[in-house]
Amino acid sequence: MSFTNSIWTYPWDLHDIGLDAALDRISQVGLNAISLATSYHAGLFLQPGNPRRRIYFPEDGTVYFRSDPTRWSDHEITPKQAAIVDDEGDMLDALVREREAGGPAVSYWTVCLHNTRLGMKHPGHVMRTAYGDPLSYALCPSSPAARAYVTGLVSEISESYQPDRIELESPDFMGFPHGFHHEKDGLSLLPDESFLLGVCFCDHCRSRATAAGIPAGAAQAQVTSILDNTFTRELPESQFPDFPTKGLKSFAAHSALSAYLAWRSEPVTSLIAEIREATHPDTKVLLIDAEGTWTGGIDLPNLAPHLDGVLHCVYETEASRISPLLARTRALLGPDKTLIAGFQLFHPTVRDQSDLVNRVVQAAPHADGANFYNLGLVPSARLKWIDAALQKVLSP
């Protein structure tokens, strides 16, 4: 691996560990970059790697840099600066200054459309089910206001801070199951049903699809008919048992729905093209991707021309499948674009040091670097696994 090897990091962890101590900690295990969360969502985080805030609730749907309100005067959806920036300092700015002094590369890890705070505030711009119910945690990529928010976000930060790269998380259609507060499903949704509940039929999607010649109304009616059958059954019984393997082809008998599902990649692809156009040319744009993202409208062959690369997460991928999976991604991207492999440090998903080493070794022939998740969410003693893995693939 010859590109940057990075670790995903939250600003509050850098505040609590201390910037110098944190940079020293990651340098000692062979990392030469930091992927800082600069636009993020809510959560409940157990943080064994943080010496002060062992449990932390991030401020929902905020940004972790100094945003200029004058840039947003004509936007319907605007960012909210997290209180920690004023209270404890702009860590993105500190990292960029360190980089200019010879420190690690800096990546802007940004959550794009997953934002419950903004979804609750702007219900006209969230995804909606075929029944019209809002999915408030997901701004819709078809919404002009949501698109302007995301492109404005990357434009501001890439111009003001000029990070080395931006990592785009959730620029697509989010699915129905997400881990929202106290989710309840007594029906026991099957994969095809869960997928259909996450297909958006908001006004923006319907208008955009109709303008493209897609029968959005008929597709919506087909989805509600399918789900109505689901909601009246006594016990789970799939209407599309081949869905996990056949994907969109499972719905071939429903012509309107098939056309609509094929169209869903258009808002995502065009949004990412707009993001690349809005980003400072010195900042590379990478998509955070994984298996199965086609369900959210990710069409990598069509996206590739608008990306500088892909950060492909293989968190739970079996080690034996990592090499062929990344080989396919490399083939789609071509030799000149960046491919980063993303690894999780959570146990028992990764059993031990040897397991991580093996996973990184499997990725190395195809990837230009690696990202590891996450500095504050794992014990600091576990970082030695990264060192062992990088030494294995970087040793002559």
FENTAQUI-V399280 format. One line per field, one symbol per residue. phi: phi as a letter, one per 20 degrees, with the letter a starting at -180 (. if undefined). psi: psi as a letter, one per 40 degrees, with the letter a starting at -180 (. if undefined). A space follows every 50 residues. Layout:
phi->???
psi->???
This chain:
phi->.defdccfbefffffefngfffffffffdnecbcdefcbbdfrcdecfed fdefcbdfffmdddbeeegffdfdefdcfdfffffffcoeffffffffff eoeffcdeeceedebfgffffcffcdfcffenffdfecfefefgffffff fffffffffedlffbcdedlecffeffcnfflfcbefmgegffffffeee cfgffffffffenefffffffffffffgfffdfecgbfecfeggdemfff dgfdfffgfffffgfffffffffffffeegfedfddefcafnfgfenfcf gefgfedercdeedgdfggfeffffffffffffnfeeecdedcedfdegd fagfffgfffffegfdderbdcdbgeecggffffffgfffffeeff
psi->heaihihhiidddddddhddddddddddeeifihhhhehiaiihhhgdeh edgdhhhihhfiifihihddeedehdhiihhidddddeigdddddddddd eeaiihhhhhhcehgddddddgeeeiiiideehigeehiheehddddddd dddddddddddgidihhhhfeahiidhefihfihgedghidddddddehh fidddddddddeehgdddddddddddddddeeidihhhegeedddebded fdegdddddddddeeddddddddddddeihdehihihhiiieeddeehgd dddddeieahghhfdehhdeeddddddddddddieeihhhhhiiehhedh daddddddddddddedieaiiihideeiiddeddddddddddeeh.
